[in-house]
Amino acid sequence: MQVRARGCVNRQALFNIEQCAESNCMLFCRMVSSAARRASVKVSRSPQKRKLRIPAFEVQSFLDSAGLRRKVAEFRGKETVFGQGDPAKSVMYIQEGGVKLSVVNETGKEAVVAILGPGDFFGEGCLAGQSVCMATATTIAVTTMLVIEKTEMIRVLHEEHEFSDRFIAYMLARNIRVEEDLIDQLFNSSEKRLARTLLLLARYGAQGQPQKVLPKVSQEMLAEMIGTTRSRVNYFMNKFRKLGFIQYNGEIHVNNSLLSVVLHD
């Protein structure tokens, strides 16, 4: 009897142990399942990272404002922007006003090679490896321009295709203008050269409406630009005024009829 009772006790104890283990196992599974549900809820509630949109590059906004390695500079009339022989470190873009580019030879004779206005670039020689400026840039009126450092200009040309397209188009147009200037100098009379120069200063043929009133340019400057004397410029200016091609009373007003001088063979 004692043996049988002892066996029953052992079986009851084993049953209790099994029940306890099963209960603990079920409790553990519930804990794991609950933790998994909490984790899944937390994951689902975590905010998704939004993709940052980079604003589109706007060429005109870039040229109209200061920024990293570029600044807006203001100059008075007849102020030197850079001199012939100065280090070439920046490219300039004219926002308002005008600039005269001139060169001086060893004997001190000066020649005006270009008159630039709003929308024009200059100083681009630094991009082609020029270490010094080949001409002197002088303002012909109160002028505002964007000064872009060489490294920034190179970066924008490489990374922003819209900007590089505009800059290349400008340089090609100016190269054509230089070729036309050479042909004009070689084959046309000083009268026709003066008429063409006045029209170019009034920005005939450029985008937008031509400006009827020219920036302040002296007869000496016009003579240097077309390769003649001041007296010849004065003679033709008076002739143009009598014919109604221009109005000349301190300021020069250019009329469309001046085109007839250039087109006449």
Secondary structure, DSSP 8 states (H G I E B T S, - for coil): -HHHHHHHHHHHHHHHHHHHHHHHHHHHHHHHHHHHHHHHHHHHHS------------HHHHHHS-BTTEEEEEE-TT-EEE-TTSB--EEEEEEES-EEEEEE-TT--EEEEEEE-TT-EE-GGGGGT-SB-SSEEEESSSEEEEEEEHHHHHHHHHH-HHHHHHHHHHHHHHHHHHHHHHHHHHHS-HHHHHHHHHHHHTTTTSSS---SB-----HHHHHHHHTS-HHHHHHHHHHHHHTTSEEESSSEEE-GGGHHHHH--
